[in-house]
């Protein structure tokens, strides 16, 4: 059985990523070795991405993760797509299968597991999704799979929001004309944009639109407590940080890369150690 794995992450900016610690410590807990290489490239075009993927194919990688801003751009450069990734139109995990590169989406599976307990206890109602890019698409499909009553999608790129709403129109998804329209009367809110990720200290939703009766989730985990979540907590809203999404998505990717089931505790401890060294929760 193979016990040494070369994996990594393509994106920008990614120096803050907790993924190397999670993957490497999960492997160590299983008696295996994993090196997780950050491949940080700014402004990569199609040819740049193709060259990187050719390198992944040739250099002995078991696979790589893909993050902002390349989750959609890599789709057409792969040899095959898993059914979920094909439906979503975005990839965050690429597995090297012989000479073939196969795209998967563990953002969707990871977010579904993270949000399901909250949805089980929260009042039902419309959910506002801010962001229709790579991770936004995955989250929209995850929420649709969990049977939300209405999904209101807003993106500053109106064409992206319209396309995603059209993809899910049979599952009660609509395009919102503004952040305010998406959030008005919503039972829950998900930020699927990089707004609030350091060095940004902005928020995708004005504080005045937040209410104590709603829940608020953020995919950003650098910092874990984004300006959005800090404001939502101050309003008395139930909040979900990006922690569980990050851990779950990484666990699913690890299994795809290695064929091994990672110990959840080892991944969670690795993530928490990285966060503890950098950030603290608000009082």
C-alpha positions as CSV (number, residue, x, y, z in Angstrom):
1,X,0.0,0.0,0.0
2,X,1.3,3.4,-0.9
3,X,2.3,5.4,2.2
4,X,4.0,8.5,0.7
5,X,2.0,11.3,-1.0
6,X,2.8,14.6,-2.7
7,X,-0.2,16.9,-2.7
8,X,-0.7,20.7,-2.8
9,X,-2.8,23.8,-3.4
10,X,-3.0,26.1,-6.3
11,X,-4.3,29.6,-5.7
12,X,-3.6,33.2,-4.6
13,X,-3.2,34.3,-1.9
14,X,-2.6,31.1,0.0
15,X,0.3,31.7,2.4
16,X,-2.2,31.6,5.2
17,X,-3.7,28.2,4.4
18,X,-4.2,25.7,7.1
19,X,-4.3,22.9,4.5
20,X,-0.6,21.8,4.8
21,X,-0.9,21.2,8.5
22,X,-4.2,19.3,8.1
23,X,-3.1,17.0,5.4
24,X,0.4,16.3,6.7
25,X,-0.8,15.6,10.3
26,X,-3.6,13.4,9.1
27,X,-1.1,11.4,7.1
28,X,1.2,11.2,10.1
29,X,-1.6,9.9,12.3
30,X,-2.1,7.1,9.8
31,X,1.6,6.2,9.7
32,X,2.0,7.7,6.3
33,X,3.9,10.7,4.9
34,X,2.4,13.6,3.0
35,X,4.1,16.7,1.7
36,X,1.5,19.4,0.9
37,X,3.0,22.1,-1.3
38,X,1.6,25.6,-1.6
39,X,1.7,26.7,-5.3
40,X,0.9,30.4,-5.0
41,X,0.6,32.1,-8.4
42,X,-1.0,35.5,-8.9
43,X,-2.8,36.3,-12.1
44,X,-2.4,32.9,-13.8
45,X,-4.0,32.7,-17.2
46,X,-5.1,29.7,-19.2
47,X,-1.6,28.8,-20.4
48,X,-0.1,29.3,-17.0
49,X,-2.7,27.0,-15.4
50,X,-2.2,24.4,-18.2
51,X,1.5,24.4,-17.5
52,X,1.0,24.0,-13.8
53,X,-1.4,21.1,-14.3
54,X,1.0,19.4,-16.7
55,X,3.6,19.7,-14.0
56,X,1.2,18.1,-11.4
57,X,0.6,15.3,-13.9
58,X,4.3,14.6,-14.4
59,X,5.9,15.3,-11.0
60,X,4.4,12.5,-9.0
61,X,1.6,14.4,-7.3
62,X,-1.3,12.4,-6.0
63,X,-3.4,15.5,-6.6
64,X,-3.9,19.1,-5.7
65,X,-6.5,21.4,-4.3
66,X,-7.6,24.5,-6.1
67,X,-8.8,27.7,-4.5
68,X,-9.6,31.3,-5.3
69,X,-9.4,32.5,-8.0
70,X,-9.0,29.3,-10.1
71,X,-11.8,27.0,-9.2
72,X,-13.7,27.7,-12.4
73,X,-10.8,28.3,-14.7
74,X,-9.3,24.8,-14.3
75,X,-12.5,23.0,-15.2
76,X,-11.9,23.0,-19.0
77,X,-8.3,22.0,-18.6
78,X,-9.0,18.7,-16.9
79,X,-9.4,15.2,-18.5
80,X,-12.6,14.3,-16.7
81,X,-15.0,15.6,-14.0
82,X,-16.8,13.8,-11.2
83,X,-20.6,14.2,-11.6
84,X,-20.9,16.7,-8.8
85,X,-18.1,18.9,-10.1
86,X,-19.6,18.7,-13.6
87,X,-23.0,19.9,-12.3
88,X,-21.5,22.7,-10.2
89,X,-19.0,23.9,-12.8
90,X,-16.2,24.4,-10.3
91,X,-13.4,22.2,-9.0
92,X,-11.5,22.5,-5.7
93,X,-9.8,19.0,-5.8
94,X,-7.9,17.5,-8.7
95,X,-6.9,13.8,-8.5
96,X,-4.1,12.4,-10.6
97,X,-5.4,9.1,-12.0
98,X,-2.5,7.7,-14.1
99,X,-2.0,10.3,-16.8
100,X,-5.5,11.7,-16.3
101,X,-6.5,14.7,-14.1
102,X,-10.0,14.3,-12.6
103,X,-11.8,17.2,-11.0
104,X,-14.0,16.9,-7.9
105,X,-15.7,19.3,-5.6
106,X,-15.3,18.8,-1.8
107,X,-16.5,22.3,-1.0
108,X,-20.0,21.1,-1.6
109,X,-19.8,17.9,0.5
110,X,-17.8,19.7,3.2
111,X,-20.3,22.6,3.5
112,X,-23.3,20.3,3.5
113,X,-22.0,18.5,6.5
114,X,-21.0,21.7,8.2
115,X,-24.3,23.4,7.8
116,X,-26.7,20.5,8.2
117,X,-26.8,20.5,12.0
118,X,-27.6,24.3,12.0
119,X,-30.3,23.9,9.4
120,X,-31.9,21.1,11.4
121,X,-32.6,23.5,14.3
122,X,-32.9,26.9,12.6
123,X,-36.3,28.3,11.5
124,X,-37.0,27.5,7.9
125,X,-37.0,30.4,5.4
126,X,-35.1,32.0,2.5
127,X,-31.3,31.8,2.6
128,X,-29.2,34.6,1.2
129,X,-26.0,33.6,-0.7
130,X,-23.5,36.3,-1.3
131,X,-21.1,35.3,-4.0
132,X,-21.6,33.1,-7.1
133,X,-18.0,32.2,-7.9
134,X,-16.3,28.9,-7.4
135,X,-17.1,28.3,-3.8
136,X,-20.5,30.1,-4.1
137,X,-21.6,27.5,-6.7
138,X,-20.6,24.6,-4.5
139,X,-22.5,26.1,-1.5
140,X,-25.5,26.8,-3.7
141,X,-25.6,23.1,-4.7
142,X,-25.0,22.0,-1.1
143,X,-27.9,24.1,0.2
144,X,-30.2,22.9,-2.7
145,X,-29.4,19.3,-1.8
146,X,-30.5,20.0,1.8
147,X,-33.9,21.2,0.6
148,X,-33.8,24.9,1.4
149,X,-37.1,26.6,0.6
150,X,-35.7,29.5,-1.3
151,X,-32.1,30.5,-2.2
152,X,-31.5,34.1,-3.1
153,X,-28.2,34.6,-4.9
154,X,-26.4,37.9,-5.2
155,X,-23.1,38.6,-6.9
156,X,-21.6,41.9,-8.0
157,X,-21.1,40.2,-11.3
158,X,-24.8,39.9,-12.2
159,X,-24.2,37.5,-15.0
160,X,-22.6,35.0,-12.6
161,X,-25.6,35.3,-10.2
162,X,-28.1,34.9,-13.1
163,X,-26.3,31.8,-14.4
164,X,-26.1,30.1,-11.0
165,X,-29.8,30.9,-10.4
166,X,-30.6,29.4,-13.8
167,X,-28.6,26.2,-13.0
168,X,-30.8,25.8,-9.8
169,X,-34.1,27.3,-10.9
170,X,-35.8,23.9,-10.4
171,X,-34.6,24.0,-6.7
172,X,-36.1,27.3,-5.7
173,X,-33.1,29.5,-6.5
174,X,-33.5,33.1,-7.6
175,X,-31.2,36.0,-8.4
176,X,-31.3,38.9,-6.0
177,X,-30.9,42.4,-7.3
178,X,-28.9,43.6,-4.3
179,X,-27.4,42.5,-1.0
180,X,-30.3,44.2,0.8
181,X,-32.9,42.3,-1.3
182,X,-31.2,39.0,-0.7
183,X,-31.0,39.5,3.1
184,X,-34.5,41.0,3.6
185,X,-36.5,38.6,5.7
186,X,-33.9,35.8,5.2
187,X,-33.6,33.1,7.8
188,X,-29.9,32.6,7.0
189,X,-27.0,34.2,5.2
190,X,-23.8,32.7,3.7
191,X,-20.8,34.8,2.6
192,X,-19.2,32.9,-0.2
193,X,-16.9,35.8,-1.3
194,X,-13.3,36.5,-0.2
195,X,-14.5,39.8,1.3
196,X,-13.3,39.8,4.9
197,X,-10.3,37.6,4.2
198,X,-7.1,39.2,5.4
199,X,-5.8,41.7,4.5
200,X,-9.4,42.8,3.7
201,X,-11.3,44.0,6.8
202,X,-14.4,44.8,4.8
203,X,-17.8,43.1,5.1
204,X,-20.0,41.8,2.3
205,X,-23.2,42.8,4.2
206,X,-23.7,46.1,6.0
207,X,-24.2,45.6,9.7
208,X,-27.6,47.3,9.6
209,X,-29.0,44.4,7.6
210,X,-28.1,41.8,10.2
211,X,-30.8,40.6,12.7
212,X,-30.7,38.5,15.8
213,X,-33.3,36.1,14.4
214,X,-31.1,35.0,11.5
215,X,-28.0,32.7,11.3
216,X,-24.9,33.8,9.5
217,X,-22.1,31.6,8.0
218,X,-18.8,32.6,6.4
219,X,-16.6,30.5,4.2
220,X,-13.6,32.7,5.1
221,X,-11.4,31.4,7.9
222,X,-8.5,33.8,7.8
223,X,-9.4,35.3,10.2
224,X,-11.8,32.8,11.7
225,X,-13.9,35.7,13.1
226,X,-14.4,37.9,10.1
227,X,-15.9,41.4,10.4
228,X,-19.2,39.9,9.2
229,X,-19.3,37.2,11.9
230,X,-18.2,39.6,14.6
231,X,-21.0,42.0,13.7
232,X,-23.5,39.1,13.5
233,X,-22.5,37.8,16.9
234,X,-22.8,41.2,18.4
235,X,-26.4,41.4,17.0
236,X,-27.2,38.1,18.7
237,X,-27.4,36.0,15.5
238,X,-26.3,32.4,15.5
239,X,-23.1,32.1,13.5
240,X,-21.0,29.5,11.8
241,X,-17.3,30.1,11.1
242,X,-15.4,28.6,8.2
243,X,-13.8,26.0,10.5
244,X,-16.0,23.0,9.7
245,X,-16.1,23.7,6.0
246,X,-12.3,23.8,5.9
247,X,-11.9,20.7,7.9
248,X,-14.6,18.7,6.1
249,X,-13.5,19.7,2.6
250,X,-9.9,18.9,3.4
251,X,-10.9,15.5,4.8
252,X,-12.8,14.6,1.7
253,X,-9.9,15.8,-0.5
254,X,-7.4,13.7,1.5
255,X,-9.4,10.6,1.0
256,X,-9.6,11.3,-2.8
257,X,-5.9,11.8,-2.9
258,X,-4.8,8.9,-0.8
259,X,-7.6,6.4,-0.6
260,X,-7.2,6.6,3.1
261,X,-9.9,7.8,5.6
262,X,-8.3,10.7,7.6
263,X,-8.8,10.8,11.3
264,X,-11.1,13.8,11.8
265,X,-9.6,14.6,15.2
266,X,-6.1,15.0,13.7
267,X,-7.3,17.3,11.0
268,X,-9.4,19.3,13.4
269,X,-6.5,19.6,15.9
270,X,-4.2,20.7,13.1
271,X,-6.6,23.4,12.0
272,X,-7.3,24.6,15.5
273,X,-3.5,24.9,16.3
274,X,-3.0,27.0,13.2
275,X,-5.9,29.3,14.1
276,X,-4.9,29.5,17.8
277,X,-1.4,30.7,16.7
278,X,-2.9,33.5,14.7
279,X,-6.3,34.6,15.8
280,X,-8.6,34.8,18.8
281,X,-12.4,34.8,19.1
282,X,-14.3,38.0,20.1
283,X,-15.5,38.2,23.7
